[in-house]
Amino acid sequence: FKEAEAGWSGTLFFGELDMDVLNTGVEEFVHKSKKLPKDVKKYPAYDKTVATIEGFQGSLPLITDLKSDSLRGRHWKRLMEVTGKEFDTSPNTFTLEKLFTLNLSEFTSDIGELVTEAQKEQVIEQALQQTADTWKKMNLSLFPYSRSGMDRGYILKSIDEITTTLDDNLMNLQSMAASRFCVPFAEEVRGWEKRLGLVGEVLALWMNVQRKWMHLEAIFIGSDDIRLQLPEEAKRFDAIDKTWQKLMSDTNKATSVIEATHADGRLQTLETLASDLDRCQKSLSDYLETKRNAFARFYFISDDELLSILGTSDVTSVQEHMLKLYDNCAALIFGRGAKVVTGMVSSEGEQFLFKSPISTEAAVESWMTDVQAEMRRTLHDITKEATFVYPKQDRLRWIKDQLGMVVNTGSKIWWTWEVEDTFRAVREGDKHGMKNLAKRLTGQLQELVSSLLGDLENQARKKINTLIIVDVHARDVIDRFVRDSILDVREFAWESQLRFYWEKQEDDTFIRQCTFVGSAGWEYMGLNGRLVITPLTDRCYMTLTQALSFQLGGAPAGPAGTGKTETVKDLAKAMSLLCVVFNCGEGLDYKAMGSIFSGLVQCGAWGCFDEFNRIDLAVLSVVSAQIKTIQSALIAGQKRFMFEGKDTVMDERCGIFITMNPGYAGRVELPDNLKALFRPVTMVVPDLNLICEIMLLSEGFESARILAKKMVTLYRLAKEQLSKQHHYDWGLRALKSVLVMAGSLKRGSPDLSEETVLMRALRDMNSPKFVFDDVPLFLGLISDLFPGVDCPRVGYPSFNNAVEESLKSNHYQIIDVQIDKVVQLYETMMTSIVVCLVIMVSYN
């Protein structure tokens, strides 16, 4: 052992000493000492030898600690300070023997703390080295960018991975800085925090500049027309573009993230570019604002959509945006090589020609303003002529000859006149005048329903469908007058109706209800139909019109599916006014709201803001002031007023309405000062029986009342008895889609009974959405409500064969139920705009 100890003691501590060899060697001596004979163990020399070996073995943990890789020169200096002994730790001279002579075993605890501290510091040191290695390899990804085949340099790809790494590293550096073991590396940690902080700042600014550059590049480089109209901004953008191209070219040569972000003047260059791009954007926004002020409906389309119109000399570029600019104008009719606009076409294909064609040779906002004025003038004149010839022509012939909206307005004007004429006749002694009017209206309605069974063009059918809905309400009102003996024009039951008058002195149509008086807006409505008018609808109309008479807004509130938005839209249709619906959310700010309000007040449109209470409370406070400014101008009868710092034209026909679903998650309570600007309307679940009856009647079903009761009962029972699935809908929207399909089936199969047609529509529209276990339950309910009625499913032989061939080619089993489910998907796609597949997985 002495020889071995001497050999180990002469070993260089930092170089040759191998702790594994040392530990193994000592363990061998311990093992040998234990194997010596018992007689030898009796001698004192044995005890002394074993004590020497064990003493050496006891010093090994201390030696191991001092041999730790984590110990640096600064730690050995501290060790000297702790022990009070000076020694030379030169790797070439410091041996294990010299370590033994220091008697460091007296300072075991101090050495332990020192080693622990060194190990913690080593972790920080390694983390810093790993950070350095990571960013040494981190490069920006660029790819070539082109527009219309023209090379436009390079742009950055997504920096998500870099950002994630950056966030992780910064978090690690913050943890290191907070550690008490960070003192030796404090300067380095601060250096990396500063370096990576700059990387984050530069990259965020870089991506922001790139996004703005790409947006404006598409405008100023991609459109010569915009460059001609904004020469100063085009010149400024050219300078920006030159700087950007050089920056990206330099970056492509040196893509290291650290190099690219720390290049001389890089941050300042990007800040300058961002500032210049903002100036360009502001000039562009001001330019667009002037165009919107010239033609207010441009407020209802986005900047990009407006630029696509302004950025081309092709006047037909407005066509794809017409449905956003008008209520139901799908396209303009151009003539003489698109040099004039001669009329409008609705989304249903109905069209009318202007009395005077509009030239398109001026600026787009100028001739679009002329188109709007000519639309109103032409529809006014057409309605005036149609109203004049109404009593001189067969009613069905008149309906087919006139536009859909003219039919609705003209018939309402004459209905109002007939009722008031009947009141006059009753006052003069005709006791049966009201009953006779009721009979006449019932006869007119039956004539319309009967006409649906004949061969009609699609447009004529839609006109009659809509007129039936209006006429049913007109008949019901008169039936109520007969029942309740309403015989005077001053009765509230008549005053509360929406009444239409053609005022000769004003030469225009006016709508009256209680204290409300408003003129028609002459917005082209096409054939977009009308809402079924129930007593709830009547009360909502009256509340909204009274709110308008006091220059207030309307605020229908209630659960989903109660017709809040649709009622506002339908009242606007009745008055021939544009109604623009906006879906509100947290992303809507006061600037966007102010822009929308500017458009509404200038073009005399109604704005219906759905889910208004989803807007942030801070935004609502500003919106409240904006609406108050508009209402104050209306009350004062001002034609122009200051709004958002601009002189704004006021059209008194404008209206602001909000709808809310109270109590839903994510909704806020409206501030009291905002509530005071709106007349509240509480909407409840509508009368489904009445709605179904009138819609079936409008589709030509003669036994509408009985079938409506069966349909509503079926949906009520299905809701109660079938399983609860998220995608099941038993509300008004689901009923309406079935009713529309029933009308289509009735026209396609005139030989089938009405019960069979409705039963088929109910079965075929609902079966696709059921889970397997609910199918027999629903079919059982149908068979109970339609006893003895059996109608096989419609067959599609060629489609079925194609499905079977597809299954065979993909080596699937041919299962009839599965094929039928594919057919159901096909039928659903034919009748629905959006289809969602729900996959039910069963684990048996």
C-alpha positions in Angstrom: 0.0 0.0 0.0 2.9 2.4 0.8 4.4 1.8 -2.6 1.0 2.4 -4.3 0.4 5.5 -2.1 3.8 6.8 -3.1 3.0 6.2 -6.7 -0.4 7.9 -6.5 1.1 10.8 -4.5 3.6 11.6 -7.2 0.8 11.8 -9.8 0.0 15.3 -11.2 -3.3 16.3 -9.7 -4.8 18.2 -12.8 -3.3 15.9 -15.5 -2.4 12.3 -14.8 -4.6 11.6 -11.7 -7.5 9.2 -12.6 -10.0 9.0 -9.8 -11.4 5.7 -11.2 -8.0 4.1 -10.9 -7.5 5.6 -7.5 -10.8 4.3 -6.2 -10.3 0.9 -7.7 -6.8 0.6 -6.2 -7.9 1.6 -2.7 -10.9 -0.8 -2.9 -8.5 -3.7 -3.8 -6.3 -3.0 -0.7 -9.4 -2.9 1.5 -10.6 -6.2 0.0 -7.1 -7.8 0.5 -6.9 -6.6 4.1 -10.2 -8.3 4.9 -9.0 -11.6 3.3 -5.9 -11.8 5.5 -5.9 -14.8 7.9 -7.3 -14.3 11.4 -3.9 -14.8 13.0 -2.5 -11.8 11.1 -5.4 -9.6 12.1 -4.3 -10.0 15.8 -1.1 -8.0 15.3 -1.1 -4.3 16.0 0.6 -3.7 12.7 -2.6 -5.0 11.0 -4.7 -2.4 12.7 -2.3 0.4 11.9 -2.2 -0.7 8.2 -6.0 -0.9 7.9 -6.4 2.5 9.6 -3.9 4.0 7.1 -5.8 2.5 4.2 -9.2 3.6 5.5 -7.9 7.0 6.2 -6.7 7.3 2.6 -10.1 6.0 1.4 -11.9 8.6 3.6 -10.0 11.4 1.8 -11.1 10.2 -1.6 -14.5 12.1 -1.6 -12.7 15.3 -0.8 -10.2 14.6 -3.6 -13.1 13.8 -6.0 -14.7 17.1 -5.2 -11.5 19.0 -5.8 -11.0 17.1 -9.0 -14.4 18.4 -10.3 -14.4 19.8 -13.8 -16.5 22.7 -12.6 -13.7 24.2 -10.5 -12.0 27.1 -12.1 -9.0 29.3 -11.1 -11.3 31.7 -9.2 -12.4 28.8 -7.0 -8.9 27.7 -6.1 -8.1 31.3 -5.2 -11.1 31.3 -2.9 -10.0 28.0 -1.4 -6.6 29.6 -0.5 -8.5 32.4 1.1 -10.7 30.0 3.1 -7.8 27.7 4.3 -5.3 30.6 4.7 -2.7 28.6 2.9 -0.8 29.6 -0.3 0.0 26.9 -2.8 1.0 26.7 -6.4 -1.8 25.1 -8.6 0.3 24.9 -11.7 -0.8 21.8 -13.7 2.8 20.8 -14.3 3.9 20.8 -10.6 0.8 20.4 -8.4 0.7 16.7 -7.3 -1.6 14.7 -5.1 1.2 14.7 -2.4 1.2 18.5 -2.3 -2.6 18.4 -1.8 -2.2 16.0 1.1 0.3 18.3 2.8 -2.3 21.1 2.9 -4.5 19.0 5.4 -7.7 20.2 3.6 -9.8 17.6 5.5 -10.1 20.2 8.1 -12.2 22.3 5.7 -14.4 19.6 4.2 -17.7 21.6 4.6 -16.2 24.8 3.1 -14.9 22.8 0.2 -18.3 21.1 -0.3 -20.0 24.5 -0.5 -17.4 25.8 -2.9 -17.8 22.8 -5.2 -21.6 23.1 -5.1 -21.3 26.7 -6.1 -18.9 25.8 -8.9 -21.3 23.2 -10.2 -24.1 25.7 -10.3 -21.9 28.2 -12.0 -21.0 25.6 -14.6 -24.6 25.0 -15.5 -25.0 28.8 -16.2 -21.7 28.7 -18.1 -22.9 25.8 -20.3 -26.3 27.4 -20.9 -24.5 30.6 -22.1 -22.4 28.5 -24.4 -25.4 26.7 -25.7 -27.1 30.1 -26.3 -24.0 31.3 -28.2 -24.0 28.1 -30.3 -27.7 28.4 -31.1 -27.5 31.9 -32.4 -24.3 31.2 -34.3 -26.3 28.7 -36.4 -29.6 30.6 -36.6 -30.2 32.1 -40.0 -33.0 34.1 -41.6 -35.0 32.3 -44.4 -35.6 34.3 -47.5 -37.2 33.5 -50.8 -37.6 35.3 -54.1 -40.6 37.5 -54.5 -42.2 38.4 -57.8 -45.3 40.3 -59.0 -46.9 39.6 -62.4 -43.7 37.7 -63.4 -41.5 40.6 -62.5 -38.6 39.9 -60.0 -39.2 42.0 -56.9 -36.2 40.9 -54.8 -36.5 38.9 -51.6 -38.8 38.7 -48.6 -38.5 37.0 -45.3 -40.2 33.7 -44.7 -42.0 33.1 -41.4 -39.9 33.8 -38.3 -42.0 31.8 -35.9 -39.2 29.3 -35.1 -36.8 32.2 -34.5 -39.3 34.0 -32.3 -40.0 30.8 -30.3 -36.2 30.3 -29.7 -35.8 34.0 -28.9 -38.5 33.9 -26.3 -37.1 30.7 -24.7 -33.6 32.1 -24.6 -34.6 35.4 -23.1 -36.6 33.6 -20.4 -33.5 31.5 -19.6 -31.3 34.6 -19.4 -33.8 36.2 -17.0 -33.6 33.1 -14.8 -29.8 33.2 -14.9 -29.7 36.9 -14.0 -31.9 36.2 -11.0 -29.6 33.4 -9.7 -27.0 34.2 -7.0 -24.5 32.1 -8.9 -24.6 34.4 -11.9 -22.1 36.9 -10.5 -19.1 35.7 -12.6 -21.2 35.8 -15.8 -23.3 38.9 -15.0 -21.6 40.9 -17.8 -22.0 38.2 -20.4 -25.7 37.6 -19.4 -26.5 41.3 -19.7 -24.7 41.3 -23.1 -26.8 38.5 -24.4 -30.0 40.0 -23.0 -29.2 43.3 -24.8 -28.2 41.4 -28.0 -31.3 39.2 -28.1 -33.6 42.1 -27.1 -32.3 44.0 -30.2 -32.9 40.9 -32.3 -36.5 40.8 -31.2 -37.1 44.5 -31.7 -35.5 44.5 -35.2 -37.3 41.3 -36.4 -40.7 42.6 -35.2 -40.2 45.9 -36.9 -38.8 44.1 -40.0 -41.9 41.9 -40.4 -44.1 44.9 -39.9 -42.3 46.9 -42.5 -42.4 43.9 -44.9 -46.2 43.6 -44.4 -46.7 47.3 -45.1 -44.4 47.2 -48.1 -46.1 44.2 -49.7 -49.5 45.9 -49.2 -48.4 49.2 -50.7 -46.2 47.6 -53.3 -49.3 45.8 -54.8 -50.9 49.3 -55.1 -48.1 51.5 -56.3 -46.1 49.0 -58.4 -49.1 46.9 -59.5 -51.4 49.8 -60.6 -50.4 52.5 -63.0 -53.8 54.3 -62.4 -53.1 54.8 -58.7 -49.6 56.1 -59.5 -51.1 58.7 -61.9 -53.7 59.7 -59.3 -51.2 59.9 -56.4 -47.9 61.0 -58.0 -46.3 62.4 -54.8 -47.0 59.2 -52.9 -45.8 57.1 -55.8 -42.5 59.0 -55.8 -42.1 58.5 -52.1 -42.8 54.8 -52.4 -40.2 54.4 -55.1 -37.6 55.7 -52.7 -38.9 53.3 -50.0 -38.8 50.5 -52.5 -35.2 51.2 -53.5 -34.1 51.2 -49.8 -36.0 48.0 -49.1 -34.6 46.2 -52.1 -31.0 47.1 -51.0 -31.7 46.0 -47.4 -33.0 42.6 -48.6 -30.2 42.1 -51.1 -27.6 42.7 -48.3 -29.5 40.3 -46.0 -29.5 37.6 -48.7 -25.7 37.8 -48.7 -25.4 37.5 -44.9 -28.4 35.6 -43.5 -27.1 35.1 -39.9 -29.8 36.5 -37.6 -27.3 38.2 -35.3 -25.4 39.8 -38.2 -28.5 40.8 -40.0 -30.1 42.5 -37.0 -26.9 44.1 -35.7 -25.7 45.5 -39.0 -24.8 49.1 -38.8 -27.8 51.4 -39.0 -30.2 48.4 -39.5 -32.7 49.4 -36.8 -32.6 53.0 -37.8 -33.2 52.1 -41.5 -36.2 50.0 -40.6 -37.6 52.7 -38.3 -37.3 55.2 -41.2 -38.9 52.8 -43.6 -41.8 52.2 -41.2 -42.3 55.9 -40.7 -42.3 56.6 -44.5 -44.6 53.7 -45.2 -47.0 55.0 -42.5 -47.0 58.4 -44.3 -47.7 56.7 -47.6 -50.5 54.7 -46.0 -52.0 57.8 -44.4 -51.9 59.6 -47.8 -53.6 56.6 -49.4 -56.2 56.5 -46.6 -56.9 60.2 -47.0 -57.3 59.6 -50.8 -59.7 56.7 -50.1 -61.6 58.8 -47.6 -62.2 61.5 -50.3 -63.6 58.8 -52.6 -65.8 57.5 -49.9 -67.1 61.0 -49.1 -67.9 61.4 -52.8 -69.8 58.0 -52.9 -70.8 57.0 -49.4 -71.5 53.3 -50.2 -67.7 52.8 -50.6 -67.6 52.9 -46.8 -69.2 49.4 -46.8 -66.3 47.7 -48.7 -62.7 47.2 -47.5 -59.7 49.3 -48.5 -58.4 46.5 -50.8 -61.8 46.1 -52.5 -62.0 49.9 -53.1 -58.5 50.0 -54.4 -59.3 47.1 -56.8 -62.0 49.4 -58.2 -60.0 52.6 -58.2 -56.8 51.0 -59.4 -58.1 50.0 -62.9 -59.6 51.9 -65.8 -62.0 49.0 -66.4 -65.4 50.3 -65.2 -66.8 46.7 -65.0 -64.5 46.1 -62.0 -67.4 47.3 -59.7 -69.5 44.2 -60.7 -68.0 41.8 -58.1 -68.7 44.3 -55.3 -72.3 45.3 -56.2 -74.0 43.1 -53.6 -72.0 44.9 -50.9 -72.8 48.3 -52.3 -76.5 47.7 -52.9 -79.2 45.6 -51.2 -79.8 43.2 -54.0 -78.1 44.5 -57.2 -75.9 41.6 -58.4 -74.7 43.5 -61.5 -75.0 46.6 -63.5 -76.1 46.4 -67.1 -73.5 48.2 -69.3 -74.1 49.3 -72.9 -72.1 50.8 -75.8 -68.9 49.0 -74.9 -69.2 49.7 -71.1 -69.5 53.5 -71.8 -72.9 53.7 -70.2 -74.9 52.0 -67.5 -78.4 51.2 -68.6 -79.9 49.2 -65.7 -79.5 46.7 -62.9 -79.8 43.0 -62.4 -80.8 41.3 -59.1 -79.2 38.1 -57.7 -82.4 36.3 -58.8 -82.0 37.5 -62.4 -84.7 40.2 -62.3 -83.7 43.3 -64.1 -84.9 46.8 -65.0 -83.6 49.6 -67.3 -82.9 53.1 -66.3 -85.0 55.9 -67.7 -81.8 57.7 -68.6 -78.5 55.8 -69.2 -75.6 56.9 -67.1 -72.2 57.7 -68.7 -69.2 56.0 -67.1 -66.6 58.4 -68.6 -66.2 60.4 -65.3 -64.4 59.2 -62.2 -65.9 56.0 -60.7 -67.3 57.7 -57.6 -69.0 60.3 -59.8 -70.8 58.0 -62.1 -71.6 55.6 -59.3 -73.3 58.5 -57.5 -75.3 59.1 -60.7 -76.2 55.4 -60.9 -77.6 55.6 -57.3 -79.6 58.7 -58.1 -80.9 57.2 -61.4 -81.9 53.9 -59.6 -84.0 55.9 -57.1 -85.5 58.1 -59.8 -86.4 55.2 -62.1 -87.8 53.0 -59.4 -89.9 56.0 -58.2 -91.3 56.5 -61.7 -91.9 52.8 -62.3 -93.8 52.5 -59.0 -95.8 55.6 -59.7 -96.9 54.2 -63.1 -97.6 50.8 -61.7 -99.7 52.2 -58.9 -101.7 54.2 -61.4 -102.5 51.2 -63.6 -103.2 48.8 -60.7 -107.0 49.1 -60.6 -107.3 49.1 -64.4 -105.4 45.8 -65.0 -106.0 42.1 -64.0 -104.1 41.6 -60.7 -102.1 38.5 -61.8 -101.2 40.2 -65.1 -100.1 43.3 -63.2 -97.9 41.2 -60.8 -96.2 39.4 -63.7 -95.5 42.7 -65.5 -94.1 44.7 -62.6 -90.8 44.4 -60.6 -91.1 42.5 -57.3 -90.5 45.5 -55.1 -93.0 47.5 -57.1 -95.6 44.8 -56.6 -95.1 44.9 -52.9 -95.2 48.7 -52.6 -98.0 49.2 -55.1 -100.3 46.6 -53.5 -99.6 48.0 -50.0 -100.5 51.5 -51.3 -103.8 50.3 -52.7 -104.6 48.1 -49.6 -104.2 51.3 -47.4 -106.5 53.2 -49.8 -109.1 50.4 -49.8 -109.2 50.2 -46.0 -109.5 53.9 -45.6 -112.1 54.1 -48.3 -114.0 51.3 -46.5 -113.8 53.4 -43.3 -115.3 56.3 -45.3 -118.1 54.0 -46.7 -118.9 52.7 -43.2 -119.1 56.3 -41.9 -121.5 57.1 -44.7 -123.8 54.1 -43.9 -122.4 51.0 -45.5 -122.6 48.6 -42.5 -121.2 45.6 -44.4 -118.3 47.5 -46.0 -115.5 45.9 -43.8 -117.0 42.4 -44.2 -117.1 42.9 -48.0 -113.5 44.1 -48.0 -112.5 41.0 -46.0 -114.2 38.7 -48.5 -112.5 40.5 -51.4 -109.1 40.2 -49.8 -109.7 36.5 -49.1 -110.7 36.0 -52.7 -107.5 37.7 -53.9 -105.4 35.5 -51.7 -107.0 32.3 -52.9 -106.5 33.4 -56.5 -102.8 33.9 -55.7 -102.5 30.5 -54.0 -104.3 28.8 -57.0 -102.0 30.5 -59.5 -99.0 28.8 -57.9 -100.4 25.4 -58.9 -100.1 26.4 -62.6 -97.1 26.7 -64.9 -95.2 29.9 -63.8 -91.8 31.3 -64.5 -89.4 31.3 -61.6 -89.5 35.1 -61.1 -93.3 35.3 -61.3 -93.5 32.5 -58.7 -91.2 34.4 -56.3 -93.2 37.6 -56.7 -96.4 35.7 -55.9 -94.8 33.9 -52.9 -93.8 37.2 -51.4 -97.1 38.9 -52.1 -99.0 36.0 -50.5 -97.0 36.6 -47.3 -98.0 40.3 -47.4 -101.6 39.6 -48.4 -102.1 37.0 -45.6 -101.2 39.8 -43.1 -103.4 42.3 -44.8 -106.4 39.8 -44.7 -105.7 38.9 -41.0 -105.7 42.6 -40.1 -109.1 43.2 -41.8 -110.5 40.0 -40.2 -109.5 41.4 -36.8 -111.2 44.7 -37.7 -114.4 42.8 -38.5 -114.2 40.7 -35.3 -113.5 43.8 -33.0 -115.7 46.2 -34.9 -112.9 48.6 -35.9 -114.8 51.0 -38.0 -113.0 54.4 -37.8 -109.8 55.6 -39.4 -108.7 57.1 -36.1 -108.8 53.8 -34.2 -105.4 52.8 -32.8 -105.7 49.3 -34.4 -105.5 51.1 -37.8 -103.0 53.8 -36.7 -100.6 51.1 -35.5 -100.5 49.4 -38.9 -97.6 50.1 -41.4 -99.6 52.2 -43.9 -98.4 53.3 -47.4 -99.6 56.5 -49.1 -98.8 58.1 -52.4 -98.7 61.8 -51.6 -99.7 63.8 -54.8 -98.2 67.0 -53.5 -94.9 65.5 -52.6 -95.1 63.1 -55.6 -93.6 60.3 -53.5 -94.5 57.3 -51.3 -94.7 57.9 -47.6 -95.0 55.3 -44.9 -96.9 56.1 -41.7 -97.3 54.2 -38.4 -98.7 56.0 -35.3 -96.6 59.2 -35.1 -93.9 58.0 -37.6 -93.8 59.4 -41.1 -91.0 58.4 -43.5 -90.5 58.5 -47.2 -89.5 55.4 -49.3 -85.8 55.0 -50.1 -86.2 53.5 -53.5 -83.4 51.0 -53.0 -83.6 48.1 -55.5 -84.7 45.0 -53.7 -85.0 42.4 -56.5 -86.9 39.3 -55.4 -85.3 38.7 -52.0 -88.6 37.9 -50.3 -90.3 39.1 -47.2 -90.5 37.9 -43.6 -93.7 36.3 -42.4 -95.5 39.1 -40.5 -96.7 37.9 -37.1 -98.2 39.9 -34.2 -94.7 39.9 -32.7 -93.3 41.4 -36.0 -96.1 44.0 -36.0 -95.2 45.1 -32.4 -91.5 45.2 -33.2 -92.2 47.3 -36.3 -94.2 49.8 -34.3 -91.5 50.1 -31.6 -88.8 50.6 -34.2 -90.7 53.2 -36.2 -91.6 55.1 -33.0 -88.0 55.1 -32.0 -87.2 56.6 -35.5 -89.8 59.3 -35.0 -88.0 60.4 -31.9 -84.6 60.2 -33.7 -83.5 57.2 -31.5 -82.1 53.8 -32.5 -83.8 50.4 -32.0 -82.4 47.6 -29.8 -84.1 44.2 -30.3 -82.9 41.8 -27.7 -83.6 38.1 -27.2 -82.4 34.5 -27.7 -81.0 33.3 -31.0 -83.6 32.5 -33.7 -86.2 35.0 -32.6 -85.9 37.2 -35.7 -84.1 40.2 -34.3 -81.9 41.0 -37.3 -84.4 39.7 -39.8 -87.2 42.0 -38.5 -85.0 45.1 -38.8 -84.0 44.0 -42.4 -87.6 43.3 -43.3 -88.8 46.7 -42.1 -86.1 48.3 -44.3 -87.3 46.2 -47.2 -90.9 47.4 -46.7 -89.6 51.0 -46.8 -87.2 50.3 -49.7 -84.2 51.3 -47.7 -80.7 49.8 -47.8 -80.0 47.9 -44.6 -76.4 46.9 -43.9 -75.7 44.2 -41.3 -72.5 44.2 -39.4 -71.3 41.3 -37.1 -69.7 42.9 -34.1 -66.8 41.5 -32.1 -63.9 42.5 -29.9 -61.8 43.5 -32.9 -64.1 46.4 -33.8 -62.6 49.7 -32.7 -64.1 53.2 -32.6 -62.4 54.2 -35.9 -64.0 51.4 -37.8 -67.4 52.2 -36.2 -67.0 55.9 -37.1 -66.2 55.0 -40.7 -69.4 52.8 -40.8 -71.5 55.6 -39.3 -70.2 58.0 -41.8 -71.3 55.8 -44.6 -74.8 55.2 -43.1 -75.6 58.9 -42.5 -74.4 60.0 -45.9 -76.3 57.5 -48.0 -79.4 57.3 -45.8 -79.0 53.6 -45.0 -79.9 51.6 -41.9 -77.1 49.8 -40.0 -77.9 46.7 -38.0 -75.1 45.8 -35.6 -75.5 42.1 -34.6 -74.2 41.0 -31.2 -73.5 44.7 -30.3 -72.7 43.9 -26.7 -69.6 41.9 -27.8 -67.7 45.1 -28.5 -65.2 46.1 -25.8 -66.6 48.4 -23.1 -63.9 51.1 -23.8 -65.0 51.2 -27.5 -68.7 51.4 -26.6 -68.0 54.6 -24.6 -66.7 56.3 -27.7 -69.4 54.8 -29.9 -72.0 56.3 -27.5 -70.6 59.8 -28.2 -70.6 59.1 -32.0 -74.2 58.0 -32.0 -75.2 60.9 -29.8 -73.6 63.4 -32.3 -75.6 61.8 -35.2 -78.9 61.8 -33.3 -78.4 65.5 -32.2 -77.9 66.4 -35.8 -81.1 64.6 -36.8 -83.1 66.3 -34.0 -81.8 69.7 -35.2 -82.8 68.8 -38.8 -79.2 69.6 -40.0 -78.3 68.8 -43.6 -74.6 68.9 -42.8 -72.9 68.4 -39.4 -69.4 67.9 -38.0 -68.7 64.2 -37.4 -65.3 62.9 -36.3 -63.8 66.2 -37.2 -65.2 66.3 -40.8 -68.0 68.2 -42.4 -70.5 65.4 -43.2 -73.7 65.3 -45.3 -76.8 64.0 -43.4 -79.6 61.9 -45.0 -82.5 61.9 -42.5 -83.6 58.4 -43.6 -80.5 56.8 -41.8 -81.1 54.6 -38.8 -78.9 52.7 -36.3 -80.1 49.5 -34.8 -78.4 47.0 -32.5 -79.3 43.4 -31.6 -78.2 41.6 -28.5 -78.2 38.1 -27.0 -78.4 38.9 -23.2 -76.6 36.7 -20.8 -74.3 34.9 -23.3 -70.6 34.4 -22.5 -68.4 37.2 -23.7 -71.2 39.9 -23.7 -70.9 43.1 -21.8 -73.5 45.3 -20.2 -74.1 48.4 -22.2 -73.3 51.8 -20.5 -76.4 53.7 -19.3 -75.6 56.6 -21.6 -75.6 54.3 -24.6 -78.8 52.5 -23.6 -80.6 55.8 -23.5 -80.0 56.3 -27.2 -81.9 53.1 -28.2 -85.6 52.1 -27.8 -85.4 48.5 -26.4 -87.5 45.7 -28.0 -87.8 42.3 -26.3 -88.1 39.5 -28.8 -89.6 36.2 -27.8 -89.9 32.8 -29.6 -92.2 33.5 -32.6 -95.4 31.7 -33.4 -94.0 28.8 -35.4 -97.5 27.5 -36.3 -98.5 30.8 -37.9 -95.1 31.1 -39.7 -95.3 27.6 -41.1 -98.9 28.0 -42.2 -98.2 31.2 -44.1 -95.0 29.9 -45.7 -96.8 26.7 -46.8 -99.6 28.9 -48.2 -97.0 30.9 -50.1 -95.6 27.7 -51.5 -99.0 26.7 -52.8 -100.2 24.3 -50.1 -104.0 24.5 -49.8 -104.2 22.5 -46.5 -101.5 24.7 -44.9 -103.1 25.1 -41.5 -103.3 21.3 -40.8 -99.9 20.6 -42.3 -98.3 23.4 -40.3 -99.6 22.0 -37.0 -98.3 18.6 -37.9 -94.9 20.0 -38.8 -94.5 22.0 -35.6 -95.7 19.1 -33.5 -93.1 16.8 -35.2 -90.3 19.2 -34.4 -91.4 19.6 -30.8 -91.6 15.9 -30.2 -88.3 15.3 -31.9 -86.6 17.9 -29.7 -88.0 16.1 -26.6 -87.5 12.5 -27.5 -84.4 12.3 -29.7 -80.9 12.3 -28.3 -79.2 15.6 -27.5 -76.6 16.3 -30.2 -74.8 19.6 -30.8 -75.6 19.6 -34.5 -79.3 19.1 -34.1 -81.4 22.2 -34.8 -85.2 22.3 -34.2 -85.6 26.0 -34.5 -87.0 28.5 -37.0 -84.1 28.3 -39.4 -84.4 24.5 -39.7 -88.1 24.8 -40.3 -87.7 27.4 -43.0 -85.2 25.2 -45.0 -87.7 22.3 -44.9 -90.6 24.6 -46.1 -88.5 25.8 -49.0 -87.7 22.3 -50.0 -91.4 21.2 -49.6 -92.4 24.0 -52.1 -89.7 22.8 -54.6 -90.9 19.1 -54.2 -94.6 20.2 -54.7 -93.7 21.9 -58.0 -91.6 18.9 -59.1 -94.3 16.3 -58.2 -97.7 17.9 -58.7 -99.4 14.5 -58.7 -98.5 13.7 -55.1 -100.7 14.7 -52.2 -99.7 17.6 -50.1 -99.2 15.3 -47.0 -96.9 13.1 -49.0 -94.9 16.0 -50.3 -94.4 17.5 -46.8 -93.6 14.1 -45.3 -90.9 13.5 -47.9 -89.4 16.9 -47.3 -89.3 16.4 -43.5 -87.8 12.9 -43.9 -85.2 13.7 -46.6 -84.1 17.0 -45.0 -83.7 15.6 -41.5 -82.5 12.0 -41.9 -78.9 13.0 -43.0 -78.2 14.7 -39.7 -79.4 11.9 -37.3 -77.1 9.5 -35.5 -77.9 5.9 -36.1 -80.1 5.3 -33.0 -82.3 8.3 -33.7 -83.3 7.3 -37.2 -86.0 4.7 -36.2 -87.4 7.1 -33.5 -87.8 9.9 -36.0 -89.4 7.7 -38.7 -91.8 6.4 -36.0 -92.8 10.0 -35.2 -93.4 10.8 -38.9 -95.5 7.6 -39.3 -97.6 8.6 -36.3 -98.3 12.1 -37.6 -98.8 11.0 -41.3 -100.6 7.7 -40.8 -100.9 5.6 -44.0 -98.6 7.9 -46.0 -95.7 6.1 -47.6 -93.4 7.6 -50.1 -90.2 5.8 -51.3 -87.0 7.7 -51.4 -86.1 9.5 -54.6 -83.7 7.3 -56.6 -80.5 8.4 -58.4 -79.6 5.3 -60.4 -76.5 6.7 -62.1 -75.2 8.3 -58.9 -75.8 5.1 -56.9 -73.9 3.1 -59.5 -71.0 5.6 -59.3 -70.9 5.2 -55.5 -70.9 1.4 -55.7 -68.1 1.5 -58.3 -66.0 3.8 -56.0 -66.5 1.5 -53.0 -65.5 -1.5 -55.0 -62.4 0.1 -56.5 -61.2 1.1 -53.0 -61.9 -2.5 -51.7 -64.8 -1.6 -49.4 -67.8 -3.7 -48.6 -71.1 -2.7 -50.3 -73.5 -1.8 -47.5 -76.9 -0.4 -48.5 -77.0 1.9 -45.4 -73.6 3.3 -46.3 -74.6 4.0 -49.9 -77.8 5.7 -48.7 -75.7 7.9 -46.4 -73.6 9.1 -49.4 -76.8 9.8 -51.3 -78.0 11.8 -48.3 -74.8 13.9 -48.4 -75.4 14.5 -52.1 -79.0 15.7 -51.4 -77.8 17.9 -48.5 -75.2 19.6 -50.7 -77.9 20.3 -53.3 -80.1 22.1 -50.8 -77.6 23.7 -48.4 -75.0 26.4 -48.9 -72.6 25.0 -46.2 -72.4 21.4 -45.2 -70.6 20.1 -42.1 -69.8 16.4 -41.7 -70.1 15.0 -38.2 -68.2 11.7 -37.7 -69.5 9.6 -34.8 -66.9 7.0 -33.7 -68.2 3.9 -31.9 -65.8 1.7 -29.8 -67.5 -1.7 -29.5 
